[in-house]
Amino acid sequence: MTAPLRVLSLYEGFFAGGARVLHTDVVAGLQGLHAGGQRHRVLSIAARARREATVQRMADDPRFLRLVAAGVEVRHLGRTAGDAPLGPETFSPRQLRRAAAVIGQADVVVSLKEQPLGLLLALRERGMMPAVPVAVSLHRSDPAHAGPARDWLADAARTGLVTTAIACAESTRDAYREVLGDGVPTHVVANGIDTARFRPGTTQERAATRRSLGIPADAPVVLFAARFDAMKNPGLFLRAVAAHAERRPETHYLMCGAGMSEANPALRAAFSEAGVAASARVHLLGIRGDMPDLHRIADIVALTSAFGEASPLCLIEGAASGATPVTTSVGDAARVVAGFGVVTAHDPAEIAGAWDRVLAARPAFRRLALASRPRLSRERMIEEYRLAIEGLAVRVPLAA
């Protein structure tokens, strides 16, 4: 008989974002499906985050609540995450002692993205890093935009601190090849989602969500699920809205995510710069806990990102719910939506035209999206993560 493999995931913090959604799915899924083979814990560097004109507390975060519900122990170091990752020099001796104690109880460490590596480098520099294999899960297609965390990853890879990488897309693997060098093997594990949660809605469910938002039953809906960040290019989305609303004034546009609210002055300025008419039916919804409901009423899930995306979750969440993804060509987006979505240039007129084409042939596009559901499921992703993690450590037999 063997002891359960003790796996510790390092989070920079708990705040809105697709990578945290995905990794939480993996941790909760492995804890629930393979409790005899792996035992998971989480250490979060931050207890709160100030990002995208919002303050997000770990205790309120849906990802944190999901982990706790799945029986995963979550600890934190009490820091506050911001737009820049926390560097090795920022950690106090007390925080390092706490981190070393938690890491020392693990057989494998998995860092969610490269940002938490600042903590591990600080431990190594002070001779406090336990001898535990470290994997880093990567979710970008442009490491240059990771700021100083890119250099931390390069250092950790060069010195053997990081021993394995798990990339969510082929574009991620290719983009990080130079950073990781030849000594760090990289597994590509494509993203998957909970298709029981992201599913087509019933007539009653869709009607209830539309009523709650003041959207007529027959009005077209375009959903933009993204945080307010240059990577997501909300200005391009709004310029497409301005062009599209002139032709299809009955369309409703939903903007949800961190910073997508009236309280964000930069978003208000972006509306003015894009020339969005006051009559345009744009709903600023901020951070939402009911994303499956919003996807179910959407005809289109839009992505206008300029850079950085690897395998965006919103595209497959929308498709599994019956919406048609219309996306710019970033990362693996074109590969992800092949056969059921539309890829455009970074041009507002072209994007608005694509929305028109989808709405004109909505039943056919919906059938294609729903037919893609079997390939979008997270079960395959969780199993591939399990195998990658177990390949990092030698299982130790229990004493008789």
C-alpha positions in Angstrom: 0.0 0.0 0.0 1.3 3.5 -0.8 0.8 6.8 1.0 -1.3 9.4 -0.8 0.9 11.8 -2.8 0.8 15.2 -1.0 0.4 18.0 -3.5 0.7 21.7 -2.6 -0.5 24.3 -5.1 0.9 27.8 -4.8 -1.5 30.6 -5.7 -0.4 34.3 -6.0 -3.8 35.0 -4.6 -7.5 34.5 -5.2 -9.0 36.9 -7.7 -11.0 36.8 -10.9 -9.3 35.1 -13.8 -9.4 32.1 -16.0 -6.2 30.5 -14.7 -7.5 30.4 -11.2 -10.8 28.9 -12.4 -9.0 26.2 -14.3 -6.5 25.3 -11.6 -9.2 25.2 -8.9 -11.1 22.8 -11.2 -8.0 20.6 -11.3 -7.3 20.7 -7.6 -10.9 20.1 -6.5 -11.3 17.4 -9.2 -8.2 15.5 -8.1 -9.1 15.8 -4.4 -12.6 14.4 -5.1 -11.9 11.8 -7.8 -8.5 10.5 -6.6 -8.6 11.0 -2.9 -6.8 7.7 -2.3 -3.9 8.7 -4.7 -3.4 12.4 -4.1 -4.1 14.7 -1.2 -4.2 18.4 -2.2 -3.5 21.6 -0.2 -3.2 25.2 -1.3 -1.0 28.0 -0.1 -2.0 31.5 -1.2 0.6 34.2 -0.9 -2.1 36.9 -0.7 -5.3 37.1 1.4 -6.7 39.9 -0.8 -6.1 41.6 -4.1 -6.3 45.2 -5.4 -6.7 44.8 -9.1 -8.7 46.2 -12.0 -10.1 49.0 -9.8 -11.5 46.4 -7.3 -10.6 44.9 -3.9 -11.1 41.2 -3.9 -11.0 39.2 -0.6 -9.9 35.6 -0.6 -12.7 34.7 1.8 -15.3 35.9 -0.7 -13.8 34.3 -3.8 -15.8 31.5 -5.5 -12.6 29.6 -6.2 -11.6 29.6 -2.5 -15.1 28.6 -1.5 -15.1 25.8 -4.0 -11.8 24.4 -2.7 -13.0 24.5 0.9 -16.2 22.7 -0.1 -14.1 20.0 -1.8 -12.2 19.4 1.5 -9.0 21.2 0.3 -7.1 23.0 3.1 -6.2 26.6 2.1 -3.7 28.7 3.9 -2.3 32.2 3.2 0.6 34.4 4.1 -1.6 37.5 4.6 -0.1 39.6 1.7 -2.0 41.9 -0.7 -1.7 41.1 -4.4 -1.6 43.9 -6.9 -0.8 44.5 -10.5 2.8 43.6 -10.0 3.9 40.2 -8.5 5.5 40.1 -5.1 9.3 39.9 -5.4 11.7 37.7 -3.4 12.9 40.7 -1.4 9.4 41.6 -0.1 8.9 38.5 2.1 9.5 38.7 5.9 11.3 36.1 7.9 8.0 35.1 9.5 6.3 34.6 6.1 9.2 32.5 4.9 9.2 30.3 7.9 5.5 29.7 7.5 5.9 29.0 3.8 8.8 26.6 4.4 6.8 24.6 7.0 3.9 24.2 4.6 6.1 23.3 1.6 8.1 20.9 3.7 4.9 18.8 4.2 4.4 18.3 0.4 5.8 15.7 -2.0 5.2 17.9 -5.0 4.6 21.7 -5.4 2.6 23.1 -8.3 3.0 26.8 -8.9 -0.1 28.4 -10.5 1.7 30.5 -13.1 5.2 32.0 -12.7 4.2 34.8 -10.2 4.5 32.7 -7.0 8.1 31.7 -7.9 9.2 34.9 -6.1 8.4 33.2 -2.9 10.3 30.0 -3.8 13.4 32.0 -4.9 13.3 33.9 -1.5 13.3 30.6 0.3 16.2 29.3 -1.8 18.3 32.4 -1.3 18.0 32.0 2.5 18.6 28.2 2.5 15.0 27.5 3.6 13.6 25.8 0.4 12.7 22.2 1.1 13.9 19.5 -1.3 10.6 19.2 -3.1 10.1 18.9 -6.9 8.3 21.9 -8.4 6.1 22.1 -11.4 4.8 25.4 -12.8 1.6 25.6 -14.7 1.7 28.2 -17.5 -1.3 30.1 -19.0 0.1 32.8 -21.2 1.3 33.0 -24.8 3.7 35.9 -24.2 6.0 35.6 -21.3 7.4 39.1 -21.9 4.2 40.5 -20.4 4.7 38.5 -17.2 7.0 41.3 -15.9 9.8 40.2 -13.5 8.1 36.8 -13.0 9.5 35.9 -16.4 13.0 36.3 -15.1 12.2 34.4 -11.9 11.0 31.5 -14.0 14.1 31.6 -16.1 16.3 31.6 -13.0 14.3 28.8 -11.4 14.5 26.6 -14.5 18.2 27.2 -15.0 19.1 26.3 -11.4 16.8 23.3 -11.2 14.3 24.8 -8.8 11.5 24.2 -11.3 11.7 20.7 -12.8 8.6 20.5 -14.9 6.2 22.8 -16.7 2.5 22.2 -17.6 1.3 24.4 -20.4 -2.4 24.9 -21.2 -1.8 25.4 -24.9 0.7 24.7 -27.7 1.2 28.4 -28.1 2.2 28.6 -24.4 4.7 25.7 -24.7 6.2 27.4 -27.8 6.3 30.8 -26.2 8.1 29.6 -23.0 10.6 27.3 -24.7 13.4 29.9 -24.6 12.6 30.9 -21.0 12.6 27.3 -19.7 15.6 26.1 -21.7 16.3 22.5 -22.6 16.3 21.1 -19.1 12.7 21.5 -18.2 10.2 19.1 -19.9 6.8 20.7 -20.8 3.5 18.8 -20.9 0.7 20.4 -22.8 -2.7 19.8 -21.1 -5.5 21.5 -23.0 -8.1 23.3 -21.0 -11.4 21.7 -20.1 -14.5 22.8 -18.3 -17.4 21.5 -16.2 -19.9 20.7 -18.9 -22.5 19.9 -16.3 -22.3 23.5 -15.1 -21.8 25.1 -18.5 -24.8 23.7 -20.4 -27.7 25.0 -22.5 -30.4 26.5 -20.3 -34.0 25.6 -20.2 -36.6 28.0 -21.5 -37.5 28.9 -17.9 -33.9 29.5 -16.9 -33.1 31.7 -19.8 -36.3 33.7 -19.4 -35.6 34.2 -15.7 -32.0 35.5 -16.4 -33.2 37.8 -19.1 -36.0 39.2 -16.9 -33.4 39.9 -14.1 -31.3 42.0 -16.5 -34.2 43.7 -18.3 -33.5 42.0 -21.6 -36.5 41.1 -23.9 -36.9 37.4 -24.7 -36.1 37.8 -28.4 -33.2 40.4 -28.2 -29.7 39.3 -29.4 -27.1 39.1 -26.6 -23.3 39.5 -27.0 -21.3 38.6 -23.9 -17.8 40.0 -23.1 -16.5 38.1 -20.1 -13.1 39.6 -19.2 -11.3 41.7 -16.6 -10.6 45.3 -17.5 -7.0 44.9 -18.7 -5.0 46.0 -21.8 -4.5 42.3 -22.6 -8.3 41.9 -23.0 -8.5 45.0 -25.2 -11.9 46.3 -23.9 -11.5 49.4 -26.1 -11.7 47.2 -29.2 -14.8 45.5 -27.9 -16.4 48.8 -27.3 -15.5 50.1 -30.8 -17.1 47.0 -32.2 -20.2 47.7 -30.1 -20.4 51.2 -31.4 -20.3 49.9 -35.0 -22.7 47.1 -34.4 -25.3 49.0 -32.3 -25.9 51.4 -35.2 -27.1 48.5 -37.3 -28.6 46.3 -34.7 -29.9 48.6 -32.0 -32.0 45.9 -30.4 -28.8 44.0 -29.4 -27.8 43.9 -25.7 -24.1 43.8 -24.8 -23.1 42.3 -21.4 -19.7 43.2 -19.9 -18.7 41.3 -16.8 -15.4 40.8 -14.9 -13.2 42.7 -12.6 -13.3 46.4 -13.4 -16.4 46.1 -15.7 -18.5 48.5 -13.7 -19.5 52.2 -13.5 -17.1 52.6 -10.6 -14.1 52.2 -12.9 -13.2 55.7 -14.4 -11.0 54.1 -17.0 -13.9 52.1 -18.4 -16.1 55.2 -18.5 -13.3 56.9 -20.5 -13.1 53.9 -22.8 -16.8 54.3 -23.7 -16.3 57.9 -24.6 -13.2 57.1 -26.7 -15.0 54.3 -28.6 -17.9 56.5 -29.4 -20.5 54.2 -27.9 -23.9 55.9 -28.2 -25.9 56.6 -25.1 -28.7 54.5 -26.6 -26.6 51.4 -26.9 -27.8 48.6 -24.5 -24.6 47.9 -22.6 -24.9 46.2 -19.2 -21.9 46.7 -16.9 -22.1 43.7 -14.5 -18.8 43.6 -12.7 -17.7 40.4 -11.1 -20.4 37.8 -11.2 -21.0 34.5 -9.5 -23.6 33.4 -12.1 -21.5 33.1 -15.2 -23.3 29.9 -16.5 -26.6 31.8 -16.4 -25.1 34.6 -18.5 -23.5 32.2 -21.0 -26.9 30.5 -21.4 -28.6 33.6 -22.7 -25.8 34.7 -24.9 -25.9 34.3 -28.7 -22.2 35.3 -29.0 -19.3 35.2 -26.6 -16.8 37.8 -27.7 -13.1 37.9 -27.1 -11.1 40.8 -28.5 -7.7 40.2 -26.7 -4.6 41.8 -28.1 -2.0 39.5 -26.6 -1.3 37.1 -23.8 -4.1 34.6 -24.2 -3.3 31.0 -24.5 -6.5 28.9 -24.4 -9.3 31.2 -23.2 -11.9 29.5 -21.0 -14.7 31.9 -21.9 -14.8 30.6 -25.5 -15.4 27.0 -24.5 -17.7 28.0 -21.6 -19.8 29.9 -24.0 -19.8 27.1 -26.7 -20.8 24.5 -24.2 -23.8 26.7 -23.3 -24.8 27.2 -26.9 -23.2 30.5 -27.6 -21.0 31.1 -30.6 -17.4 32.3 -29.9 -16.2 35.2 -32.0 -12.5 35.8 -31.2 -9.4 37.6 -32.4 -6.5 35.3 -33.3 -4.5 35.1 -30.1 -2.7 32.1 -28.6 -4.6 28.9 -29.4 -8.0 30.6 -29.8 -8.3 29.8 -33.5 -7.5 26.1 -32.8 -9.9 26.0 -29.8 -12.9 27.3 -31.7 -12.2 25.4 -35.0 -15.5 24.0 -36.3 -17.9 26.0 -34.2 -16.6 29.6 -33.8 -15.4 32.6 -35.9 -12.0 34.2 -35.9 -11.5 37.9 -36.8 -8.8 40.4 -37.2 -8.3 43.1 -34.6 -10.7 45.4 -36.4 -14.0 46.7 -35.0 -15.8 46.7 -38.3 -14.8 43.1 -39.1 -15.8 42.0 -35.6 -19.2 43.8 -35.8 -19.7 42.1 -39.2 -18.9 38.7 -37.7 -21.5 39.3 -35.0 -24.0 40.1 -37.8 -23.3 36.9 -39.7 -23.6 34.8 -36.5 -26.9 36.4 -35.6 -28.3 35.9 -39.1 -27.6 32.2 -39.0 -28.0 31.7 -35.3 -29.7 28.2 -35.2 -26.9 26.6 -37.4 -24.2 28.2 -35.3 -25.9 27.1 -32.1 -26.0 23.5 -33.3 -22.3 23.5 -34.1 -21.5 24.9 -30.6 -23.5 22.3 -28.8 -22.0 19.5 -30.9 -18.6 20.5 -29.6 -19.5 19.7 -25.9 -17.9 16.3 -25.7 -14.5 17.6 -26.6 -14.7 20.4 -24.0 -15.1 18.4 -20.9 -12.7 18.8 -18.0 -12.4 15.0 -17.1 -9.7 14.5 -19.7 -7.8 17.6 -18.4 -7.9 16.4 -14.8 -6.6 13.0 -15.7 -3.7 14.4 -17.6 -2.8 16.7 -14.7 -2.9 13.7 -12.4 -0.5 11.8 -14.5 1.8 14.8 -14.9 1.9 15.4 -11.1 2.5 11.8 -10.3 5.4 11.7 -12.7 7.2 14.3 -10.5 7.6 12.2 -7.3 8.4 8.7 -6.2 5.6 7.2 -4.3 6.8 6.1 -0.8 5.4 2.8 0.5 3.7 2.9 3.9 5.5 1.2 6.8 4.0 -2.2 7.5 
